[in-house]
Amino acid sequence: MEKETRLLELSNFLKSKRAKLHPQMVGLPAGTRRRTPGLRREEVAQIAGVSTTWYTWLEQGRDIKVSGSVLDAVANALRLNKDEKQYLYALASGERAVENSSTINEAEKSLMTPSLNRILQELRHCPTIISDKYCRIVGWNKAAAMVFIDFDKIAEEDRNIIFLLFSRKEFKSLAVNWEHFVKGYLSIFRSYYGQYVADEWYKQFIEKMEQQFPEFKKLWDEEEVSSAPDVLIEFRHAKAGKMLFNLTSLQVQGTSDLRCSVYTPVMDTDTELKLRNLLNKSDDR
């Protein structure tokens, strides 16, 4: 089942990336009108220097032998970035896929270390969230609770950033460009998925999200991949009004696969002042 899932995702990924390229983007003549968007399979094969039959089999998700050099050629032909290349390699080779670990054990429940908790406290005026490879929120600071939502009031099993982005109206009303905001987290989630495609949890979670939220399926099918997007986010906070943050996503070194997402108030704006006022009012209660 793991191989079937991995190869199906490989097929979907290659088709999506091919559809986003146009002949002029890769130095080919536009030619006659096309029935479907993007490059043809034979054009990708030509650019990559492989046979059309082999590339077709790869895109169909057949279980064929691949080498690193050929995957490099395909990645270059499709204009993949560094994160997308890693995703392609993981899906095509299966070497980075791990065994099923869908059961949350006690060790995973206590991923937060004293040093991480200290970091959260020190980043008092930067809303910060710590999440795991499933995008479950395992740690946050008071600033994050003030800007986003009081995570203490969310049931632990629902404390997943992907689920919350689609299920809670607070997040939809907060982000001015909600779709842009969501895409950043989905691209991170997909980078994990490529590494842990053998984990049945991902399959179950994705199916659940697609069934409950049509918007999820639409954005998920765009196949965007990024291990650490760095973006500017505008929020419309119910109490503080307009707030601008730079989102920086950092991988925590170690064996826990944790990620630290830091929202830094944009300089030369009143965002930090507004955040300080929110925190001070909360402290006065």
C-alpha positions, 0 to 999 in steps of 0.5 A: 500500500505504501508503494501504491500511495507513493507512486500515485502521488508521484504521478499527480506531482509530475502531471501538476508541474508539467501542466504549469509550464508553457513551451516559451518558458523552456525555449520551445516554439508555441506551436499549434493550439493545445487541448490541455495546458502545459507541456506535452509528455514528449516535450518534457522527455525531449528536454530531459534527454530521456525516451518518451516511453520511459517518462510516460511510465514515470508519470503514470506511476509505474514501478520502474527503476530510476537513477539520480542523474535521470531524476536530476534531468527530469527535475531540471526539465520541469524547472523544480526548485530545491524543495520540489526536487527533494520531494520528487526524489523521495517519491520516486525512490522511496528511500526517505519514506519511513514506516507507519507511525500513525499511533501517537506515542507518549514520546511524541506527546512530550516533544517540547524541551525546556530550551524550546519553552525558554525560546517561546518565552523570550520571543514575547513580542513575536507570535511563535508556534512549534509544530511537529511533522503532522503539523500538530501544534505542540507549543506556542507562546502567549503572543500566538494565543493573543493573535490567533486563538487560545490553543488551550481551549482547543481539544488536543486532537484538533490542535492541528494547524492545517485542520484549524486553518480550514475549520475555524472562522477565526483564522479565515477572518484573520488573514487578509489573504487567507488562501496565500496564508494557507498555501504556505502551510500546505507547502510545508505539510507536503514536504513532510508528506513526501518524506513520510508517505509510508505513514498511514496517518497522512493518507487518513488525514488527507482523505478526511480533509478532502471530504470535509473541506472542498477548499482543501482539495483545491489547494492541495491539488496545486502540489506546492512544496516548500520546506521553509516559506518566508512570507509577509502576512497581513492580519485584520485582528478583531481587537487590534486591527491591521497587523503585518508580520514576516513569517519565518519557518525554521526547522528545529535541529534534532530527531523530533522533526519539529518546526518553529514558525515565528511571526515577526512584526514588520519594522516601521509599522505599529504592529509591535505596539498593538501586540504589546497593548494586547499583551498588557491588557491581558496581563491586567486582567 
